[in-house]
Amino acid sequence: MVSPELIEILRCPACVRNGANAGLLDFIKETWFVCHDCGRKYPVKNDIPVMLIEEGDKYQATPVEQLGTPA
């Protein structure tokens, strides 16, 4: 389980440099962080958010409804 404190402070690493409120994330299905700005999707694997831009790029075009359990 990802702690509520961590959920509150995490931001998209690709967008956060664009301003104070940039890179805000939604926590979806308790296994994905989805960026409001760029649409990158970061998986949570073994209760650890994988916040690498390259990882977010892999799922950017995948609709939220089609996100399954991260491999």
C-alpha positions as a Markdown table, in Angstrom:
| # | Residue | x | y | z |
|---|---|---|---|---|
| 1 | Met | 0.0 | 0.0 | 0.0 |
| 2 | Val | 1.3 | 3.5 | -0.9 |
| 3 | Ser | 1.2 | 5.8 | 2.0 |
| 4 | Pro | -1.2 | 8.8 | 1.8 |
| 5 | Glu | 1.7 | 11.1 | 2.6 |
| 6 | Leu | 3.6 | 9.9 | -0.4 |
| 7 | Ile | 0.5 | 10.1 | -2.7 |
| 8 | Glu | 0.1 | 13.7 | -1.6 |
| 9 | Ile | 3.7 | 14.8 | -2.5 |
| 10 | Leu | 4.4 | 12.8 | -5.7 |
| 11 | Arg | 4.5 | 14.7 | -9.0 |
| 12 | Cys | 5.2 | 13.7 | -12.6 |
| 13 | Pro | 8.9 | 14.0 | -13.1 |
| 14 | Ala | 8.4 | 15.1 | -16.7 |
| 15 | Cys | 6.1 | 18.0 | -15.8 |
| 16 | Val | 7.0 | 19.1 | -12.3 |
| 17 | Arg | 9.7 | 21.6 | -13.5 |
| 18 | Asn | 7.0 | 23.5 | -15.3 |
| 19 | Gly | 5.6 | 25.2 | -12.2 |
| 20 | Ala | 4.4 | 24.7 | -8.7 |
| 21 | Asn | 1.1 | 23.0 | -9.6 |
| 22 | Ala | 2.5 | 21.1 | -12.6 |
| 23 | Gly | 2.7 | 17.4 | -12.7 |
| 24 | Leu | -0.3 | 16.7 | -10.3 |
| 25 | Leu | -1.2 | 13.0 | -10.3 |
| 26 | Asp | -4.3 | 11.0 | -9.8 |
| 27 | Phe | -4.0 | 7.7 | -8.0 |
| 28 | Ile | -6.0 | 5.2 | -10.0 |
| 29 | Lys | -7.0 | 1.6 | -9.1 |
| 30 | Glu | -4.4 | 1.8 | -6.3 |
| 31 | Thr | -1.8 | 0.7 | -8.9 |
| 32 | Trp | -1.3 | 3.7 | -11.2 |
| 33 | Phe | -0.4 | 7.4 | -11.0 |
| 34 | Val | -1.7 | 9.4 | -13.9 |
| 35 | Cys | -0.4 | 12.9 | -14.7 |
| 36 | His | -3.0 | 15.7 | -15.2 |
| 37 | Asp | -0.7 | 17.5 | -17.7 |
| 38 | Cys | 1.0 | 15.0 | -20.0 |
| 39 | Gly | -1.1 | 11.8 | -19.5 |
| 40 | Arg | 1.9 | 9.7 | -18.5 |
| 41 | Lys | 1.0 | 6.7 | -16.4 |
| 42 | Tyr | 3.3 | 5.4 | -13.7 |
| 43 | Pro | 2.8 | 1.9 | -12.3 |
| 44 | Val | 3.1 | 0.9 | -8.7 |
| 45 | Lys | 5.0 | -2.4 | -8.4 |
| 46 | Asn | 5.4 | -4.2 | -5.0 |
| 47 | Asp | 3.9 | -1.1 | -3.3 |
| 48 | Ile | 6.6 | 1.1 | -4.9 |
| 49 | Pro | 5.7 | 3.9 | -7.4 |
| 50 | Val | 8.0 | 3.6 | -10.5 |
| 51 | Met | 8.4 | 7.3 | -11.2 |
| 52 | Leu | 10.7 | 7.0 | -14.2 |
| 53 | Ile | 9.8 | 9.1 | -17.2 |
| 54 | Glu | 10.7 | 6.2 | -19.5 |
| 55 | Glu | 8.2 | 4.0 | -17.6 |
| 56 | Gly | 5.5 | 6.7 | -17.8 |
| 57 | Asp | 6.1 | 6.9 | -21.6 |
| 58 | Lys | 5.3 | 3.2 | -22.1 |
| 59 | Tyr | 1.7 | 3.8 | -21.0 |
| 60 | Gln | 1.0 | 7.4 | -22.1 |
| 61 | Ala | -1.2 | 6.3 | -25.0 |
| 62 | Thr | -3.1 | 3.7 | -23.0 |
| 63 | Pro | -6.6 | 4.9 | -21.9 |
| 64 | Val | -7.1 | 4.7 | -18.1 |
| 65 | Glu | -10.0 | 2.3 | -18.5 |
| 66 | Gln | -7.6 | -0.2 | -20.2 |
| 67 | Leu | -4.9 | -0.1 | -17.5 |
| 68 | Gly | -4.5 | -3.4 | -15.8 |
| 69 | Thr | -2.3 | -4.7 | -13.0 |
| 70 | Pro | 1.3 | -3.6 | -13.7 |
| 71 | Ala | 3.6 | -6.5 | -14.7 |
